[in-house]
Every structure is written in C-alpha cells, then in structure tokens.
Amino acid sequence: MSIVSNSLKRIKPSPTIAVTSKAREMRAAGKDVIGLGAGEPDFDTPDNIKEAAIEAIRKGDTKYTAVDGTPALKKAIQAKFSRENDLSYELDQISVGTGGKQVLYNAFMATINKGDEVIIPAPYWVSYPDIVLLAGGKPKIIKCDEKNNFKLTPEKLKKAVSKKTKWIIINSPSNPTGSGYTKDEIIALSKILIKYKNLYILSDDIYEHITYDGFKFFTIAQIEKLKSRTLTMNGVSKSYSMTGWRIGYAAGPKEIIKAMAKIQSQSTSNPTSISQAAAVEALNGTQDFILERSNSFKERRNFVVDSLNNIKGISCLSPEGAFYVFPNCKKLLNNKTKLKTDKDFVEKLLEKAEVAVVQGSAFGLEGYFRISYATSMDNLKKAMERIKSFCNSLN
Ligand SMILES: *Cc1c(COP(=O)(O)O)cnc(C)c1O
C-alpha cells in the first residue's frame, strides 16, 4: 500500500515544468540547450513595481493581511475591471490568491461535487484537468480543430454541454495556442450558455494584455445575462512580468468568492503582503510598458511563425495573443522518420538539436508542439535554425 492518497494518484506533475527541469539538467551537464518550454515572460518586473515592494517592507507591511486580499489591492482590482473591461464589482465579489493557479484551485475545490462535469476545450492549459480531477470533478475535454484556430465552436459546444455541466473554462488568448476569441465568437458561445441556468463559466483572462494586430480583447462577463454566473480570473504574472511574486485574482458571484476565502483561510491564508503592495502599484501605476513589451513579443511571433512555415513538414498559424505558437508536426510523424508521436518528436528534438519544447498531447491535442517565444531574438534565431536542420535531417 502506497502512502500516497487516491486523489493524488488521479493527477500528474505539470508536463511543462517537467520539460523545463529536463532542459535545466542538460544545461547543468554542459549542454547548450535553448529552452522554449517555459511559460513566463523573459522581461524583468518594472522598477516602479519593485520600488513599491521595497517601500512596503520599509513601512512594515510585513504582517498577515485579510485572507483574500488587502482593501487597497481589492480596490485596485475593482478599478481595473471598471477601467479595462467596463465591469463593476463590489469589493466582496473580488478574491486575491497566491497566483491565478491558486485562485482556480480555490474556485473548483469550493464548488465541485464528486462527478460534476467541467467542459475544457483542448488544447488546454495543462493545469485545468488536473485541478478538476483533484477536486473530484470530471473533465469533459472537447478537442478543437486547427481549421478553427483551435477555438471552441458553437456546434461543438452544443454537443458537449448538458444539465450535468457545472463549469466551462474559456481561456482567451490561449495557452498553448495564442488564439483569442473575438467579441462575436464569445457572443455566439454565450447564446448557448445562457440556456443552461445552472452552469458557471470560468474565464481565464491572464493573457488579456498580450495581444497583436489590433485584436480587441472581450471577456464573457461583459455579456450581461452571464455576468452573474461568470468567475473571471486574472493576475499580474504575465501582464507585468511578475510570475515569481505569486498574485492572481478573480471577480464574480459573492457566494463563490466567500467559499473560496474559506478554503484559503484553511490552507495558505493571505498572499504575501509585500507582493500585494507591489500588485497595487502594477494595477494603479503606469501601463506604458505593456504596449512596448507587446510590440517586442509581436516581432518575435512574426519571426517564429515565418521561420516555422519555412521548414518542410511543419506548418504554423499566426495567433493574436499570448507568447506561444502551436505548430503542426503531423507530416513528420511516420515510418520514414521513425517518429510515431509528438512526444517522440520533442524528445528527439531535445536530444539531437538541444531545443526544448512541449508536445501537443500534454495540452490535449496530439500532432503539435508548443513553442514559447518569451526569449531573446538571438535565442529564437539559433533555435529556428536548429529546428530546421533537425527536421531536414528526418527527411
Ligand atoms: C500562467 C497562467 C496562469 C496563472 O499563472 P499564475 O502565475 O499562477 O498567476 C493561468 N492560466 C494560464 C493559461 C496561464 O498560462
């Protein structure tokens, strides 16, 4: 008998973290590995945010705070939703946690009963199904096609949704594909969701600020008839390059927010007081660097997409947001290349070309891989050359 609990046996460690560790090990052994696996911006946290944290330490903001966020941070979040999304919330409709991941975790632990269904469009962020499983729920995975930019269509939603559906997760722009839903696409999905009165929507908006080509971000809580059933998750990790500070938040129905605080009060208590002070500055301070950084991401996206489409056997869409692309490698999976799955492809790529990426199957869609281009142009140039010669060597 293993000491490990049955509920833990249902889940696996994060595959994206696994690739990153493998690459780190190879690097420690002296290999010149280029890591395109990690899901975090390479930019530093802006100075005004760092200063706010230092000031908080000096002022003595170093004690426990209210469990689900300081009043100052909740006010900054309230103002953010009003300013950027035209959404109004009371302070008791807002919850702050130790990263968006904890916020999601709280939400599902607080609301899922054994066997409850959660619709998750694939490709998905690796943590969604596992958090649902840990909470005792049943992930209902819907595979979305490349021809629809990997987005959920009303037809697919109609087939999947039922009275048993407790939650549906919408992530736009998406990790791992970078695809974003337009206002019209959200409206089309919402027409179906409105009919299922017991269903809740989890909108993961963490990549809201990383968009290109004039893409207009729209979030499902802006649909009036769905606002009372939508929990909108966001955070400072991606927009403000603050992954290590661990601050995420959500806004939505009071009842859920209150239940989430109850879980947090018996697990981690409040997120770090100092990080909360920094997040206040992130949300209230200058937003100028966001556009600047998006422009560098865009330049990298263009380069990566063009380079990949110049490689025989690979094809790649040009997405409207986040810092990922999700190229198709199906043409390279055959008897001749001796590669059967996308996992074989990424393992050989790491071994032979020393480039770390993550297989599409880790995100629920086989035949693809994810590249994170949140790294320097120099690294990307080297990586694209290596991927090209690796793919050519297979043919
Ligand atoms: C990074 C990420 C998150 C949350 O990250 P935190 O650092 O925990 O705030 C949530 N959803 C997606 C899709 C992400 O990529």
Ligand as a Chemical Component Dictionary entry (heavy atoms), coordinates in Angstrom:
data_LIG
# 
_chem_comp.id                   LIG 
_chem_comp.type                 NON-POLYMER 
_chem_comp.pdbx_formal_charge   0 
_chem_comp.three_letter_code    LIG 
# 
loop_
_chem_comp_atom.comp_id 
_chem_comp_atom.atom_id 
_chem_comp_atom.alt_atom_id 
_chem_comp_atom.type_symbol 
_chem_comp_atom.charge 
_chem_comp_atom.model_Cartn_x 
_chem_comp_atom.model_Cartn_y 
_chem_comp_atom.model_Cartn_z 
_chem_comp_atom.pdbx_ordinal 
LIG C1 C1 C 0 0.385  31.406 -16.299 1  
LIG C2 C2 C 0 -1.046 31.020 -16.383 2  
LIG C3 C3 C 0 -1.941 31.124 -15.296 3  
LIG C4 C4 C 0 -1.648 31.564 -13.899 4  
LIG O1 O1 O 0 -0.412 31.838 -13.529 5  
LIG P1 P1 P 0 -0.108 32.340 -12.057 6  
LIG O2 O2 O 0 1.347  32.627 -12.110 7  
LIG O3 O3 O 0 -0.468 31.239 -11.117 8  
LIG O4 O4 O 0 -0.930 33.572 -11.810 9  
LIG C5 C5 C 0 -3.273 30.804 -15.504 10 
LIG N1 N1 N 0 -3.715 30.397 -16.685 11 
LIG C6 C6 C 0 -2.895 30.275 -17.744 12 
LIG C7 C7 C 0 -3.486 29.835 -19.021 13 
LIG C8 C8 C 0 -1.536 30.558 -17.641 14 
LIG O5 O5 O 0 -0.747 30.408 -18.691 15 
# 
loop_
_chem_comp_bond.comp_id 
_chem_comp_bond.atom_id_1 
_chem_comp_bond.atom_id_2 
_chem_comp_bond.value_order 
_chem_comp_bond.pdbx_ordinal 
LIG C1 C2 SING 1  
LIG C2 C3 SING 2  
LIG C2 C8 DOUB 3  
LIG C3 C4 SING 4  
LIG C3 C5 DOUB 5  
LIG C4 O1 SING 6  
LIG O1 P1 SING 7  
LIG P1 O2 DOUB 8  
LIG P1 O3 SING 9  
LIG P1 O4 SING 10 
LIG C5 N1 SING 11 
LIG N1 C6 DOUB 12 
LIG C6 C7 SING 13 
LIG C6 C8 SING 14 
LIG C8 O5 SING 15 
# 
